[in-house]
Amino acid sequence: MKICEESRLDQEALAPVVLDLETIRRRVAKIKRGWSPETARARAIEGHRRRRELEDMLLMQMCDVEDSEETCDLNEYGFSLVG
């Protein structure tokens, strides 16, 4: 019988958990309150770098004109993930 109980618990642990946006914001704010100024600065720099990398990857995919006569530069239209 113990095996069945463990199986059921494992399945419950794998069930997706849905959090509303307000809960996520509260949890993030709680985490950030514990950061030192140095940590906050380092995290901001890292976040900016990661957003820039993501933007570059998206632009590369969206502007794939390799076998085309067209050109594409979304930067001139103000497309940016970094704000």
C-alpha positions in Angstrom: 0.0 0.0 0.0 2.9 2.3 0.7 3.9 2.1 -3.0 0.6 3.4 -4.1 0.8 6.4 -1.7 4.3 7.3 -3.0 3.1 7.0 -6.6 0.2 9.3 -5.9 2.5 11.9 -4.2 4.9 11.8 -7.1 2.1 12.5 -9.6 0.9 15.4 -7.4 4.4 16.8 -7.3 4.6 16.8 -11.1 1.3 18.6 -11.5 1.7 22.1 -13.1 1.3 25.0 -10.6 -0.3 28.1 -12.0 0.5 31.4 -10.3 -1.2 34.6 -11.0 0.8 37.6 -12.0 0.3 39.4 -8.8 1.7 36.5 -6.8 4.7 36.4 -9.0 5.3 40.2 -8.6 5.0 39.9 -4.8 7.5 37.0 -4.7 10.0 38.9 -7.0 9.7 42.0 -4.8 10.3 40.0 -1.7 13.4 38.5 -3.2 14.7 41.8 -4.5 14.3 43.4 -1.0 17.0 41.1 0.3 19.5 42.2 -2.3 22.4 44.4 -1.4 23.0 47.5 -3.7 26.0 45.6 -5.3 23.8 42.6 -6.0 21.0 44.7 -7.5 23.5 46.5 -9.7 25.0 43.2 -10.9 21.6 41.7 -11.6 20.6 44.8 -13.6 23.7 44.6 -15.7 23.1 40.8 -16.3 19.5 41.4 -17.2 20.4 44.1 -19.7 22.9 41.8 -21.3 20.5 38.9 -21.5 17.7 41.1 -23.0 20.2 42.4 -25.6 21.2 38.8 -26.5 17.5 37.8 -26.8 16.8 40.8 -29.0 19.7 40.0 -31.2 18.5 36.4 -31.6 15.0 37.5 -32.4 16.1 40.1 -34.9 18.3 37.5 -36.6 15.3 35.1 -37.0 12.9 37.8 -38.0 15.2 39.4 -40.5 16.5 36.2 -42.1 16.7 37.5 -45.7 19.6 35.2 -46.8 17.9 33.9 -50.0 16.1 37.1 -50.7 16.7 40.4 -52.5 15.1 42.2 -49.6 17.0 43.8 -46.7 15.7 44.0 -43.2 16.7 46.2 -40.3 14.1 46.3 -37.6 16.3 48.5 -35.5 15.4 51.5 -37.8 11.7 50.9 -36.9 12.3 51.1 -33.2 12.0 47.4 -32.4 13.6 46.8 -29.0 13.2 44.4 -26.1 15.5 46.6 -24.0 13.6 49.4 -22.4 
